[in-house]
Amino acid sequence: MAARLKRDAHGLVPAIAQQYDTGEVLMLGWMDDEALHRTLTTGRCTYWSRSRQEYWVKGDTSGHVQHVKSVALDCDADTLLVKVDQVGAACHTGDRTCFDADVLPLAQ
Amino acid sequence: MAARLKRDAHGLVPAIAQQYDTGEVLMLGWMDDEALHRTLTTGRCTYWSRSRQEYWVKGDTSGHVQHVKSVALDCDADTLLVKVDQVGAACHTGDRTCFDADVLPLAQ
């Protein structure tokens, strides 16, 4: 499976985390092969932190754990969709999702 | 707004397209400043095609248009969530979403 994954120049693919029952898009993180392996085998969402350059088990510090329900690869094999059960807030700001605060104006 | 956007080395940010009413995650595309501007001002989702190196108005060839309902920037200003009304299939394979075909096995 790792052989099929099309990674970027940094060995990463974007991973969309979605609440499995409500459909809320919670956040986007990045995974390398090892983060994906850990996500699939531990049942806890694990990302690669680009800013800290380390693996990051979501919720280890905040308690806001993501329990993995399913993982799907897209048709181009370069994006992951991870359905999770999110404990508490997904966003470090305390918002439920990382997309709650900044809606852009449409000009139509 | 463009000043706030944190782009990658290629000037791009990932844009998650989500069906606005059902919550389905349809696909992930990439936008630069101009693609985002066109998306916000035309009401039609416009991406930058990394493979073809050109702007790509979703549905211009296939008819599978994405009508824009809302656009939000995430807390880090490096990811977009675009809620759309998708006409027909989002995926070039004919599947409704790009994540329908390839669910990965969990080992728990």
Backbone of each chain as ProteinMPNN parsed JSONL, in Angstrom:
{"seq_chain_A": "MAARLKRDAHGLVPAIAQQYDTGEVLMLGWMDDEALHRTLTTGRCTYWSRSRQEYWVKGDTSGHVQHVKSVALDCDADTLLVKVDQVGAACHTGDRTCFDADVLPLAQ", "coords_chain_A": {"N_chain_A": [[0.838, -1.2, 0.0], [1.925, 1.242, 0.842], [3.602, 1.536, -1.297], [1.952, 2.433, -3.285], [1.254, 4.979, -2.583], [1.341, 8.381, -3.41], [3.624, 10.619, -2.716], [4.525, 13.992, -1.69], [7.314, 16.272, -2.325], [8.412, 16.278, 0.152], [7.814, 13.842, 1.161], [5.248, 13.555, 2.035], [1.641, 13.305, 2.387], [-1.496, 15.023, 2.112], [-3.935, 14.738, 4.702], [-7.249, 14.508, 5.291], [-9.282, 15.088, 8.003], [-12.341, 13.919, 9.093], [-15.36, 14.145, 10.893], [-16.986, 11.193, 11.653], [-19.749, 10.712, 11.863], [-21.3, 13.102, 11.786], [-20.251, 14.353, 9.57], [-18.756, 16.669, 9.573], [-15.96, 18.529, 8.417], [-12.974, 18.451, 9.964], [-10.214, 19.139, 10.172], [-7.07, 19.541, 8.409], [-4.297, 17.511, 8.13], [-0.9, 16.266, 7.842], [0.584, 13.342, 6.549], [3.235, 10.976, 6.588], [4.616, 7.841, 5.377], [5.042, 6.386, 7.751], [3.434, 7.693, 9.656], [0.936, 7.199, 8.55], [0.931, 4.4, 8.71], [0.968, 4.09, 11.518], [-1.462, 5.302, 12.111], [-3.255, 3.545, 10.909], [-2.793, 1.23, 12.372], [-2.879, 1.705, 15.109], [-5.256, 2.902, 15.683], [-5.473, 5.491, 16.429], [-5.321, 8.799, 15.306], [-2.47, 9.868, 13.681], [-0.147, 12.269, 12.86], [2.336, 13.957, 10.792], [4.12, 16.551, 12.008], [4.779, 19.457, 10.401], [5.808, 21.857, 11.281], [7.02, 21.274, 13.73], [8.517, 19.143, 13.023], [8.125, 16.417, 13.754], [6.514, 13.32, 14.786], [3.06, 13.318, 15.64], [0.708, 12.523, 17.755], [-2.551, 12.963, 17.602], [-4.172, 14.68, 20.137], [-2.618, 13.802, 22.226], [-1.433, 15.761, 23.816], [-3.513, 17.616, 24.24], [-5.702, 16.103, 24.902], [-7.695, 15.891, 23.084], [-8.479, 13.645, 21.357], [-8.424, 11.72, 18.307], [-10.264, 9.113, 17.315], [-9.883, 6.526, 15.081], [-12.034, 5.682, 12.452], [-12.275, 4.956, 9.74], [-10.134, 4.779, 6.84], [-9.434, 6.194, 3.755], [-8.048, 6.181, 0.482], [-7.513, 8.498, -2.152], [-8.524, 8.756, -5.674], [-6.252, 9.436, -7.097], [-4.286, 8.603, -5.462], [-2.979, 10.356, -3.789], [-4.017, 11.709, -1.629], [-5.492, 11.466, 1.591], [-8.486, 10.423, 3.247], [-9.641, 10.534, 6.391], [-11.865, 9.152, 8.488], [-13.116, 9.925, 11.607], [-13.71, 9.678, 15.176], [-14.013, 12.428, 16.894], [-12.811, 13.65, 19.906], [-13.921, 16.248, 21.801], [-12.669, 19.507, 20.916], [-11.409, 19.916, 17.641], [-9.681, 21.871, 16.785], [-6.791, 23.823, 17.672], [-7.421, 26.241, 18.71], [-9.62, 25.89, 20.195], [-11.986, 25.836, 18.892], [-14.522, 23.789, 17.365], [-13.948, 22.822, 14.756], [-11.185, 23.405, 12.455], [-11.992, 25.192, 10.603], [-13.881, 26.998, 11.366], [-13.646, 29.718, 11.972], [-13.042, 31.593, 9.989], [-14.555, 32.583, 7.524], [-14.651, 33.308, 4.143], [-15.503, 36.163, 2.139], [-17.875, 35.89, -0.482], [-18.108, 37.115, -3.794], [-20.503, 37.65, -5.77]], "CA_chain_A": [[0.0, 0.0, 0.0], [2.857, 2.379, 0.866], [4.16, 1.651, -2.638], [0.994, 3.133, -4.136], [1.055, 6.339, -2.102], [2.129, 9.389, -4.122], [3.997, 11.63, -1.735], [5.125, 15.215, -2.227], [8.779, 16.304, -2.244], [8.792, 16.055, 1.551], [7.382, 12.504, 1.567], [3.983, 13.713, 2.765], [0.356, 13.483, 1.7], [-2.507, 15.652, 2.977], [-4.933, 13.841, 5.299], [-8.436, 15.248, 5.728], [-9.981, 14.423, 9.113], [-13.774, 14.21, 9.052], [-16.18, 13.473, 11.908], [-17.591, 10.099, 10.877], [-21.215, 10.66, 11.868], [-21.903, 14.384, 11.388], [-19.687, 14.789, 8.302], [-17.933, 17.878, 9.713], [-14.531, 18.488, 8.114], [-12.389, 18.933, 11.214], [-8.873, 19.703, 10.001], [-6.203, 18.854, 7.462], [-2.934, 17.292, 8.605], [-0.012, 15.651, 6.849], [1.103, 12.026, 6.952], [4.187, 10.211, 5.781], [4.309, 6.412, 5.434], [5.022, 5.91, 9.133], [2.248, 8.255, 10.306], [-0.208, 6.435, 8.039], [1.012, 3.065, 9.321], [0.546, 4.194, 12.926], [-2.894, 5.621, 12.111], [-3.998, 2.325, 10.562], [-2.558, 0.101, 13.284], [-3.124, 2.043, 16.522], [-6.603, 3.424, 15.862], [-5.363, 6.907, 16.811], [-4.791, 9.595, 14.203], [-1.096, 10.306, 13.892], [0.295, 13.135, 11.77], [3.684, 14.506, 10.823], [4.079, 17.995, 12.205], [5.763, 20.132, 9.554], [6.453, 22.935, 12.033], [7.88, 20.718, 14.783], [9.297, 18.051, 12.432], [8.028, 15.21, 14.576], [5.203, 12.694, 14.78], [2.144, 14.018, 16.51], [-0.51, 11.746, 17.978], [-3.566, 13.975, 17.893], [-4.807, 14.547, 21.436], [-1.696, 13.392, 23.296], [-1.241, 16.897, 24.714], [-4.785, 18.313, 24.525], [-6.806, 15.184, 25.227], [-8.664, 15.915, 21.996], [-8.104, 12.459, 20.588], [-9.198, 11.288, 17.144], [-10.37, 7.663, 17.155], [-10.004, 6.265, 13.643], [-13.134, 4.812, 12.021], [-11.911, 4.409, 8.43], [-9.156, 5.553, 6.08], [-9.565, 5.942, 2.316], [-7.095, 6.842, -0.416], [-8.292, 9.016, -3.283], [-8.318, 8.132, -6.984], [-4.885, 9.719, -7.533], [-3.396, 8.042, -4.44], [-2.156, 11.398, -3.172], [-4.74, 12.358, -0.533], [-6.196, 10.534, 2.485], [-9.664, 10.869, 3.998], [-9.694, 9.754, 7.623], [-13.071, 9.385, 9.271], [-12.715, 9.785, 13.014], [-14.581, 10.186, 16.225], [-13.22, 13.497, 17.509], [-13.128, 14.025, 21.281], [-13.777, 17.691, 22.043], [-12.358, 20.414, 19.819], [-10.317, 19.512, 16.748], [-8.775, 23.009, 16.541], [-6.007, 24.243, 18.83], [-8.03, 27.463, 19.243], [-10.786, 25.525, 20.994], [-13.132, 25.645, 18.001], [-14.792, 22.388, 17.013], [-13.152, 22.513, 13.565], [-10.215, 24.444, 12.099], [-12.572, 26.024, 9.542], [-15.041, 27.701, 11.927], [-13.439, 31.115, 12.35], [-12.591, 32.513, 8.95], [-15.303, 32.394, 6.287], [-14.26, 34.363, 3.2], [-16.65, 36.727, 1.42], [-18.1, 35.61, -1.905], [-18.553, 38.297, -4.546], [-21.218, 37.109, -6.927]], "C_chain_A": [[0.875, 1.253, 0.0], [3.449, 2.613, -0.522], [3.237, 2.461, -3.554], [0.877, 4.613, -3.799], [1.959, 7.311, -2.862], [2.4, 10.547, -3.181], [4.541, 12.873, -2.43], [6.638, 15.169, -2.012], [9.289, 16.078, -0.824], [8.343, 14.683, 2.057], [6.022, 12.489, 2.244], [2.778, 13.702, 1.829], [-0.592, 14.195, 2.662], [-3.527, 14.61, 3.445], [-6.07, 14.701, 5.858], [-9.081, 14.451, 6.856], [-11.431, 14.901, 9.135], [-14.478, 13.457, 10.18], [-17.072, 12.454, 11.215], [-19.111, 10.163, 10.828], [-21.852, 11.968, 11.404], [-21.415, 14.868, 10.031], [-18.879, 16.071, 8.389], [-16.498, 17.633, 9.25], [-13.817, 19.19, 9.268], [-11.082, 19.691, 11.001], [-8.196, 18.994, 8.837], [-4.822, 18.743, 8.084], [-2.13, 16.626, 7.515], [0.509, 14.343, 7.406], [2.207, 11.58, 6.005], [3.833, 8.731, 5.944], [4.14, 5.934, 6.878], [3.795, 6.433, 9.876], [0.995, 7.511, 9.849], [-0.23, 5.038, 8.658], [0.516, 3.105, 10.765], [-0.949, 4.477, 13.032], [-3.722, 4.369, 11.853], [-3.894, 1.247, 11.642], [-2.866, 0.426, 14.749], [-4.55, 2.517, 16.763], [-6.634, 4.865, 16.353], [-4.722, 7.672, 15.665], [-3.418, 10.135, 14.556], [-0.637, 11.064, 12.654], [1.796, 13.388, 11.872], [3.55, 16.011, 10.957], [5.186, 18.656, 11.389], [6.493, 21.218, 10.324], [7.417, 22.375, 13.089], [8.768, 19.596, 14.27], [9.324, 16.831, 13.342], [6.644, 14.605, 14.426], [4.371, 13.295, 15.896], [0.88, 13.172, 16.595], [-1.573, 12.723, 18.464], [-4.213, 13.694, 19.251], [-3.867, 14.156, 22.563], [-1.462, 14.524, 24.296], [-2.587, 17.462, 25.184], [-5.862, 17.402, 25.103], [-7.833, 15.075, 24.126], [-8.32, 14.871, 20.936], [-8.999, 12.292, 19.367], [-9.141, 9.765, 17.045], [-10.7, 7.36, 15.707], [-11.154, 5.301, 13.36], [-12.845, 4.18, 10.663], [-10.902, 5.337, 7.768], [-9.317, 5.184, 4.61], [-8.533, 6.771, 1.561], [-7.88, 7.345, -1.624], [-7.824, 8.386, -4.602], [-6.911, 8.356, -7.527], [-3.837, 9.191, -6.562], [-2.485, 9.091, -3.826], [-2.861, 12.183, -2.075], [-5.457, 11.28, 0.279], [-7.423, 11.21, 3.093], [-9.795, 9.946, 5.202], [-10.975, 10.117, 8.356], [-12.781, 9.006, 10.71], [-13.883, 10.097, 13.93], [-13.725, 11.15, 17.041], [-13.707, 13.751, 18.932], [-12.893, 15.525, 21.427], [-13.492, 18.463, 20.773], [-11.244, 19.838, 18.957], [-9.268, 20.613, 16.65], [-8.057, 23.412, 17.821], [-6.546, 25.533, 19.45], [-9.197, 27.161, 20.18], [-12.055, 25.411, 20.172], [-13.293, 24.161, 17.671], [-13.982, 21.964, 15.79], [-12.188, 23.673, 13.291], [-10.77, 25.423, 11.068], [-13.723, 26.894, 10.052], [-14.883, 29.218, 11.928], [-13.341, 32.086, 11.178], [-13.279, 32.214, 7.607], [-15.038, 33.587, 5.371], [-15.49, 34.885, 2.461], [-16.691, 36.288, -0.041], [-18.541, 36.904, -2.571], [-19.211, 37.816, -5.821], [-22.334, 38.052, -7.311]], "O_chain_A": [[0.613, 2.204, -0.736], [3.763, 3.747, -0.885], [3.704, 3.103, -4.495], [0.451, 5.411, -4.633], [3.17, 7.11, -2.954], [1.515, 11.351, -2.888], [4.96, 12.828, -3.586], [7.179, 14.154, -1.573], [10.452, 15.729, -0.621], [8.473, 14.388, 3.245], [5.677, 11.535, 2.941], [2.879, 14.039, 0.65], [-0.513, 14.003, 3.876], [-3.926, 13.725, 2.688], [-5.876, 15.505, 6.769], [-9.393, 13.273, 6.685], [-11.716, 16.097, 9.187], [-14.221, 12.273, 10.397], [-17.823, 12.796, 10.302], [-19.711, 9.714, 9.851], [-22.856, 11.936, 10.691], [-22.071, 15.694, 9.396], [-18.358, 16.529, 7.371], [-15.882, 16.643, 9.644], [-14.032, 20.376, 9.514], [-10.871, 20.756, 11.581], [-8.685, 17.979, 8.342], [-4.24, 19.739, 8.513], [-2.612, 16.441, 6.397], [0.837, 14.245, 8.589], [2.129, 11.776, 4.792], [2.838, 8.409, 6.592], [3.22, 5.178, 7.189], [3.178, 5.695, 10.645], [0.104, 7.226, 10.649], [-1.281, 4.554, 9.079], [-0.266, 2.25, 11.182], [-1.625, 3.964, 13.924], [-4.754, 4.151, 12.488], [-4.811, 0.442, 11.805], [-3.09, -0.485, 15.546], [-5.014, 2.538, 17.903], [-7.701, 5.398, 16.658], [-3.704, 7.249, 15.118], [-3.229, 10.775, 15.59], [-0.728, 10.558, 11.535], [2.435, 13.083, 12.88], [2.936, 16.666, 10.114], [6.372, 18.449, 11.645], [7.666, 21.482, 10.061], [8.493, 22.931, 13.314], [9.666, 19.138, 14.977], [10.383, 16.287, 13.658], [5.708, 15.279, 13.995], [4.88, 13.716, 16.935], [0.09, 13.105, 15.654], [-1.507, 13.238, 19.58], [-4.736, 12.604, 19.483], [-4.26, 14.173, 23.729], [-1.309, 14.273, 25.491], [-2.774, 17.748, 26.366], [-6.818, 17.873, 25.719], [-8.75, 14.258, 24.212], [-7.935, 15.179, 19.808], [-10.171, 12.667, 19.381], [-8.096, 9.195, 16.73], [-11.678, 7.873, 15.164], [-11.234, 4.23, 13.961], [-13.136, 3.002, 10.453], [-10.822, 6.522, 8.09], [-9.335, 4.005, 4.259], [-8.196, 7.891, 1.943], [-8.816, 6.682, -2.07], [-6.874, 7.604, -4.641], [-6.424, 7.559, -8.329], [-2.638, 9.317, -6.81], [-1.373, 8.788, -3.394], [-2.356, 13.216, -1.634], [-5.964, 10.305, -0.276], [-7.405, 12.4, 3.409], [-10.026, 8.744, 5.064], [-11.148, 11.255, 8.792], [-12.272, 7.923, 10.999], [-14.887, 10.686, 13.53], [-12.832, 10.738, 17.781], [-14.886, 14.036, 19.143], [-11.784, 16.009, 21.199], [-13.994, 18.135, 19.698], [-10.25, 19.33, 19.477], [-8.088, 20.323, 16.453], [-8.626, 23.355, 18.912], [-6.184, 25.885, 20.572], [-9.701, 28.047, 20.87], [-13.083, 24.952, 20.669], [-12.332, 23.391, 17.695], [-13.396, 20.882, 15.776], [-12.35, 24.772, 13.822], [-10.092, 26.382, 10.699], [-14.462, 27.466, 9.252], [-15.881, 29.938, 11.89], [-13.539, 33.287, 11.361], [-12.669, 31.669, 6.686], [-15.186, 34.738, 5.781], [-16.418, 34.123, 2.19], [-15.679, 36.31, -0.742], [-19.268, 37.699, -1.974], [-18.544, 37.601, -6.833], [-23.065, 37.788, -8.265]]}, "seq_chain_B": "MAARLKRDAHGLVPAIAQQYDTGEVLMLGWMDDEALHRTLTTGRCTYWSRSRQEYWVKGDTSGHVQHVKSVALDCDADTLLVKVDQVGAACHTGDRTCFDADVLPLAQ", "coords_chain_B": {"N_chain_B": [[-6.699, 39.616, 1.842], [-5.425, 37.63, 0.319], [-2.916, 38.182, 1.205], [-2.819, 36.973, 3.647], [-2.817, 34.292, 3.149], [-1.126, 31.248, 3.444], [1.055, 29.873, 1.409], [2.393, 26.951, -0.267], [5.673, 25.871, -1.46], [5.217, 26.001, -4.139], [3.361, 27.952, -4.408], [0.807, 27.223, -3.757], [-2.242, 26.151, -2.1], [-3.925, 23.485, -0.382], [-7.279, 22.629, -1.233], [-10.222, 21.62, 0.048], [-13.049, 20.089, -1.205], [-16.372, 19.99, -0.369], [-19.58, 18.533, -0.307], [-22.266, 20.633, 0.233], [-24.686, 20.088, 1.579], [-25.001, 17.325, 2.221], [-22.588, 16.753, 3.386], [-20.625, 15.133, 2.343], [-17.207, 14.504, 1.628], [-15.758, 15.456, -1.254], [-13.501, 15.771, -2.971], [-9.996, 16.672, -3.198], [-8.427, 19.556, -4.214], [-6.08, 21.947, -5.65], [-5.263, 25.329, -5.02], [-4.062, 28.435, -6.213], [-3.44, 31.971, -5.624], [-4.889, 33.221, -7.677], [-6.684, 31.245, -8.568], [-8.21, 30.949, -6.266], [-9.271, 33.525, -6.095], [-10.841, 33.532, -8.453], [-12.613, 31.502, -7.79], [-13.965, 32.635, -5.633], [-15.194, 34.799, -6.87], [-16.545, 34.032, -9.178], [-18.273, 32.022, -8.523], [-17.93, 29.462, -9.304], [-16.07, 26.554, -8.79], [-12.629, 26.726, -9.062], [-9.561, 25.396, -9.846], [-5.953, 24.938, -9.604], [-4.315, 22.989, -11.834], [-1.945, 20.684, -11.141], [-0.774, 18.71, -12.667], [-1.34, 19.42, -15.327], [-0.557, 22.006, -15.311], [-2.211, 24.338, -15.425], [-5.084, 26.538, -15.119], [-8.193, 25.264, -13.987], [-11.405, 24.939, -14.422], [-13.686, 23.406, -12.632], [-15.693, 20.986, -14.082], [-15.925, 22.122, -16.576], [-15.158, 20.552, -18.739], [-16.33, 18.032, -18.19], [-18.903, 18.617, -17.411], [-19.524, 18.296, -14.806], [-20.021, 20.308, -12.7], [-19.014, 22.445, -9.969], [-20.836, 24.321, -7.874], [-20.261, 27.105, -5.92], [-20.801, 27.412, -2.489], [-19.795, 28.283, -0.001], [-16.677, 29.5, 1.306], [-14.003, 28.746, 3.375], [-11.189, 29.593, 5.393], [-8.575, 27.908, 7.065], [-7.377, 27.692, 10.535], [-4.631, 28.017, 10.466], [-4.285, 29.296, 8.136], [-3.561, 27.939, 5.849], [-5.031, 26.08, 4.446], [-7.978, 25.46, 2.551], [-11.518, 25.204, 2.862], [-14.04, 24.374, 0.818], [-17.35, 24.662, 0.386], [-19.694, 23.171, -1.651], [-22.148, 22.814, -4.31], [-22.331, 19.957, -5.883], [-22.586, 18.936, -9.188], [-23.548, 15.918, -10.461], [-20.977, 13.432, -10.711], [-18.105, 13.826, -8.683], [-15.646, 12.716, -9.101], [-13.2, 11.826, -11.597], [-13.386, 9.226, -12.378], [-16.003, 8.63, -12.41], [-17.149, 7.997, -10.058], [-19.003, 9.173, -7.221], [-17.52, 10.541, -5.213], [-13.963, 11.209, -4.812], [-12.984, 9.452, -3.015], [-14.206, 7.031, -2.837], [-13.413, 4.518, -3.76], [-11.23, 3.177, -2.626], [-10.741, 1.998, 0.164], [-8.76, 1.663, 2.985], [-7.33, -1.101, 4.821], [-7.865, -1.399, 8.314], [-5.863, -2.279, 11.075], [-6.503, -3.398, 13.924]], "CA_chain_B": [[-6.903, 38.199, 2.151], [-4.318, 36.91, -0.311], [-1.731, 38.41, 2.025], [-2.859, 36.074, 4.792], [-2.752, 32.901, 2.71], [0.213, 30.658, 3.518], [1.181, 28.963, 0.28], [3.575, 26.09, -0.261], [6.775, 26.34, -2.3], [4.693, 26.2, -5.489], [2.34, 28.992, -4.383], [-0.497, 26.548, -3.709], [-2.811, 25.614, -0.855], [-4.941, 22.462, -0.63], [-8.671, 23.053, -1.105], [-11.119, 20.472, 0.237], [-14.405, 20.347, -1.697], [-17.361, 19.223, 0.403], [-20.977, 18.759, -0.662], [-22.697, 21.522, 1.317], [-25.84, 19.615, 2.361], [-24.821, 15.966, 2.739], [-21.328, 16.671, 4.112], [-19.634, 14.283, 1.666], [-15.962, 15.074, 1.122], [-15.803, 15.085, -2.67], [-12.17, 15.725, -3.587], [-9.067, 17.72, -2.787], [-7.711, 20.197, -5.305], [-5.076, 22.932, -5.223], [-5.528, 26.679, -5.502], [-3.166, 29.562, -5.969], [-4.21, 33.189, -5.362], [-5.811, 33.505, -8.776], [-7.759, 30.234, -8.542], [-9.083, 31.314, -5.143], [-9.997, 34.733, -6.512], [-11.885, 33.147, -9.417], [-13.609, 30.702, -7.059], [-14.774, 33.555, -4.816], [-15.889, 35.827, -7.643], [-17.37, 33.482, -10.264], [-19.233, 31.048, -8.012], [-17.562, 28.146, -9.834], [-14.792, 26.117, -8.226], [-11.52, 26.771, -10.004], [-8.342, 24.86, -9.249], [-4.738, 24.886, -10.399], [-3.95, 21.606, -12.127], [-0.499, 20.493, -11.02], [-0.296, 17.853, -13.762], [-1.427, 20.122, -16.611], [-0.012, 23.355, -15.119], [-3.142, 25.345, -15.932], [-6.309, 26.667, -14.351], [-9.118, 24.182, -14.293], [-12.739, 25.218, -13.891], [-14.277, 22.068, -12.438], [-16.93, 20.735, -14.813], [-15.912, 22.715, -17.925], [-15.098, 19.457, -19.711], [-17.216, 16.913, -17.824], [-20.238, 19.057, -17.01], [-19.701, 18.049, -13.38], [-19.736, 21.622, -12.13], [-19.152, 22.694, -8.532], [-21.333, 25.647, -7.538], [-19.678, 27.458, -4.623], [-21.727, 27.868, -1.449], [-19.006, 29.05, 0.966], [-15.24, 29.202, 1.338], [-13.42, 29.088, 4.681], [-9.747, 29.418, 5.567], [-8.385, 27.268, 8.374], [-6.741, 28.471, 11.606], [-3.247, 28.271, 10.077], [-4.339, 30.019, 6.858], [-2.881, 27.198, 4.788], [-5.951, 25.117, 3.849], [-9.309, 25.989, 2.266], [-12.666, 24.296, 2.804], [-15.004, 24.948, -0.109], [-18.622, 23.941, 0.352], [-20.186, 23.302, -3.028], [-23.204, 21.929, -4.785], [-21.684, 19.187, -6.945], [-23.432, 18.336, -10.216], [-23.064, 14.598, -10.878], [-19.832, 12.813, -10.045], [-16.931, 14.68, -8.477], [-14.419, 12.006, -9.494], [-13.065, 11.576, -13.035], [-13.718, 7.819, -12.628], [-17.45, 8.487, -12.419], [-17.63, 7.866, -8.675], [-19.509, 10.416, -6.63], [-16.379, 11.229, -4.608], [-12.659, 10.619, -5.133], [-12.576, 8.586, -1.902], [-15.157, 5.912, -2.759], [-12.962, 3.246, -4.34], [-10.013, 2.594, -2.067], [-10.717, 2.044, 1.619], [-7.597, 0.91, 3.455], [-7.652, -1.952, 5.975], [-7.381, -1.069, 9.655], [-5.388, -3.456, 11.818], [-6.619, -3.008, 15.341]], "C_chain_B": [[-5.781, 37.346, 1.569], [-3.041, 37.052, 0.513], [-1.672, 37.436, 3.194], [-2.611, 34.621, 4.417], [-1.312, 32.389, 2.782], [0.319, 29.571, 2.468], [2.404, 28.068, 0.453], [4.612, 26.635, -1.245], [6.337, 26.591, -3.745], [3.588, 27.259, -5.539], [0.926, 28.459, -4.226], [-0.929, 26.236, -2.273], [-3.807, 24.517, -1.23], [-6.344, 23.02, -0.367], [-9.549, 21.798, -1.069], [-12.49, 20.872, -0.283], [-15.369, 19.398, -0.991], [-18.764, 19.547, -0.095], [-21.664, 19.482, 0.508], [-23.824, 20.937, 2.156], [-25.643, 18.223, 2.955], [-23.548, 15.828, 3.569], [-20.289, 15.774, 3.464], [-18.372, 15.075, 1.314], [-15.783, 14.543, -0.297], [-14.411, 14.852, -3.246], [-11.275, 16.748, -2.895], [-8.364, 18.247, -4.03], [-6.72, 21.204, -4.748], [-5.423, 24.278, -5.818], [-4.328, 27.577, -5.246], [-4.05, 30.805, -5.763], [-5.269, 33.426, -6.428], [-6.972, 32.505, -8.805], [-8.735, 30.542, -7.407], [-9.919, 32.537, -5.496], [-11.137, 34.378, -7.466], [-12.99, 32.352, -8.737], [-14.551, 31.612, -6.275], [-15.65, 34.479, -5.665], [-16.785, 35.273, -8.746], [-18.442, 32.522, -9.762], [-19.012, 29.653, -8.551], [-16.187, 27.771, -9.296], [-13.726, 26.046, -9.311], [-10.244, 26.354, -9.282], [-7.153, 25.139, -10.17], [-4.391, 23.415, -10.602], [-2.433, 21.469, -12.092], [0.035, 19.646, -12.166], [-0.299, 18.595, -15.097], [-0.839, 21.53, -16.545], [-0.905, 24.411, -15.768], [-4.339, 25.434, -15.009], [-7.329, 25.701, -14.904], [-10.436, 24.518, -13.612], [-13.474, 23.886, -13.832], [-15.6, 21.974, -13.201], [-16.934, 21.305, -16.217], [-15.868, 21.638, -19.009], [-16.185, 18.417, -19.444], [-18.669, 17.325, -17.623], [-20.491, 18.901, -15.517], [-19.234, 19.258, -12.56], [-19.834, 21.593, -10.606], [-19.594, 24.146, -8.322], [-20.924, 25.965, -6.104], [-20.75, 27.991, -3.677], [-21.003, 28.705, -0.397], [-17.551, 28.611, 0.885], [-14.71, 29.643, 2.7], [-11.934, 28.764, 4.674], [-9.529, 28.798, 6.946], [-7.547, 28.152, 9.306], [-5.29, 28.822, 11.283], [-3.138, 29.025, 8.757], [-3.595, 29.279, 5.745], [-3.738, 26.098, 4.164], [-7.304, 25.789, 3.655], [-10.342, 24.862, 2.339], [-13.736, 24.985, 1.963], [-16.26, 24.081, -0.079], [-19.292, 24.247, -0.977], [-21.475, 22.509, -3.205], [-22.654, 21.245, -6.032], [-22.736, 18.642, -7.906], [-22.81, 16.998, -10.616], [-21.895, 14.122, -10.05], [-18.706, 13.825, -9.86], [-15.678, 14.04, -9.065], [-14.394, 11.739, -11.001], [-13.373, 10.117, -13.386], [-15.227, 7.602, -12.747], [-18.033, 8.234, -11.042], [-18.09, 9.23, -8.163], [-18.382, 11.219, -5.969], [-15.084, 10.512, -5.005], [-12.202, 9.623, -4.077], [-13.434, 7.335, -1.799], [-14.51, 4.551, -3.005], [-11.933, 2.5, -3.501], [-9.943, 2.781, -0.551], [-9.608, 1.128, 2.126], [-7.955, 0.053, 4.672], [-7.05, -1.407, 7.271], [-6.92, -2.371, 10.306], [-5.396, -3.1, 13.293], [-6.927, -4.239, 16.196]], "O_chain_B": [[-5.253, 36.456, 2.235], [-2.192, 36.16, 0.522], [-0.587, 37.111, 3.676], [-2.239, 33.811, 5.266], [-0.395, 33.015, 2.25], [-0.25, 28.489, 2.613], [3.323, 28.381, 1.211], [4.446, 27.725, -1.793], [7.009, 27.309, -4.485], [2.953, 27.448, -6.576], [-0.043, 29.157, -4.525], [-0.106, 26.081, -1.371], [-4.46, 24.6, -2.27], [-6.566, 23.774, 0.581], [-9.603, 21.028, -2.027], [-13.042, 21.884, 0.148], [-15.203, 18.178, -1.013], [-19.098, 20.717, -0.285], [-21.642, 18.996, 1.639], [-23.92, 21.253, 3.342], [-26.075, 17.968, 4.079], [-23.427, 14.898, 4.366], [-19.176, 15.659, 3.977], [-18.453, 16.177, 0.772], [-15.672, 13.336, -0.512], [-14.172, 13.855, -3.927], [-11.739, 17.577, -2.112], [-7.781, 17.484, -4.8], [-6.537, 21.308, -3.535], [-5.829, 24.369, -6.977], [-3.67, 27.491, -4.209], [-5.275, 30.693, -5.734], [-6.405, 33.786, -6.121], [-8.117, 32.89, -9.042], [-9.948, 30.408, -7.573], [-11.12, 32.58, -5.23], [-12.259, 34.861, -7.31], [-14.166, 32.508, -9.066], [-15.764, 31.401, -6.248], [-16.724, 34.892, -5.229], [-17.692, 35.967, -9.206], [-19.405, 32.234, -10.473], [-19.81, 28.752, -8.292], [-15.253, 28.572, -9.34], [-13.902, 25.391, -10.339], [-9.902, 26.902, -8.234], [-7.31, 25.517, -11.331], [-4.197, 22.683, -9.631], [-1.725, 22.061, -12.907], [1.173, 19.835, -12.597], [0.614, 18.43, -15.906], [-0.643, 22.177, -17.573], [-0.447, 25.253, -16.541], [-4.59, 24.529, -14.212], [-7.342, 25.365, -16.088], [-10.573, 24.4, -12.395], [-13.836, 23.315, -14.861], [-16.508, 22.779, -12.992], [-17.847, 21.015, -16.99], [-16.471, 21.795, -20.071], [-16.874, 17.978, -20.365], [-19.566, 16.483, -17.66], [-21.534, 19.315, -15.012], [-18.226, 19.228, -11.854], [-20.614, 20.837, -10.028], [-18.827, 25.079, -8.561], [-21.203, 25.195, -5.186], [-21.506, 28.9, -4.02], [-21.529, 29.722, 0.054], [-17.241, 27.501, 0.455], [-14.94, 30.775, 3.127], [-11.485, 27.805, 4.047], [-10.237, 29.138, 7.894], [-7.073, 29.217, 8.911], [-4.775, 29.825, 11.777], [-2.039, 29.354, 8.311], [-3.066, 29.896, 4.821], [-3.217, 25.264, 3.423], [-7.731, 26.589, 4.487], [-10.079, 23.729, 1.937], [-14.267, 26.031, 2.337], [-16.233, 22.914, -0.471], [-19.439, 25.402, -1.376], [-21.839, 21.667, -2.385], [-22.526, 21.859, -7.092], [-23.671, 17.963, -7.483], [-21.663, 16.958, -11.062], [-21.823, 14.371, -8.846], [-18.393, 14.589, -10.774], [-14.755, 14.741, -9.48], [-15.428, 11.462, -11.608], [-13.597, 9.797, -14.553], [-15.676, 6.524, -13.137], [-19.251, 8.25, -10.861], [-17.629, 10.279, -8.611], [-18.3, 12.435, -6.144], [-15.104, 9.372, -5.468], [-11.145, 9.011, -4.223], [-13.397, 6.646, -0.779], [-15.003, 3.536, -2.513], [-11.784, 1.289, -3.661], [-9.185, 3.612, -0.049], [-9.53, -0.038, 1.741], [-8.801, 0.449, 5.472], [-5.886, -1.01, 7.316], [-7.52, -3.427, 10.105], [-4.423, -2.57, 13.831], [-7.064, -4.126, 17.414]]}, "name": "protein", "num_of_chains": 2, "seq": "MAARLKRDAHGLVPAIAQQYDTGEVLMLGWMDDEALHRTLTTGRCTYWSRSRQEYWVKGDTSGHVQHVKSVALDCDADTLLVKVDQVGAACHTGDRTCFDADVLPLAQMAARLKRDAHGLVPAIAQQYDTGEVLMLGWMDDEALHRTLTTGRCTYWSRSRQEYWVKGDTSGHVQHVKSVALDCDADTLLVKVDQVGAACHTGDRTCFDADVLPLAQ"}
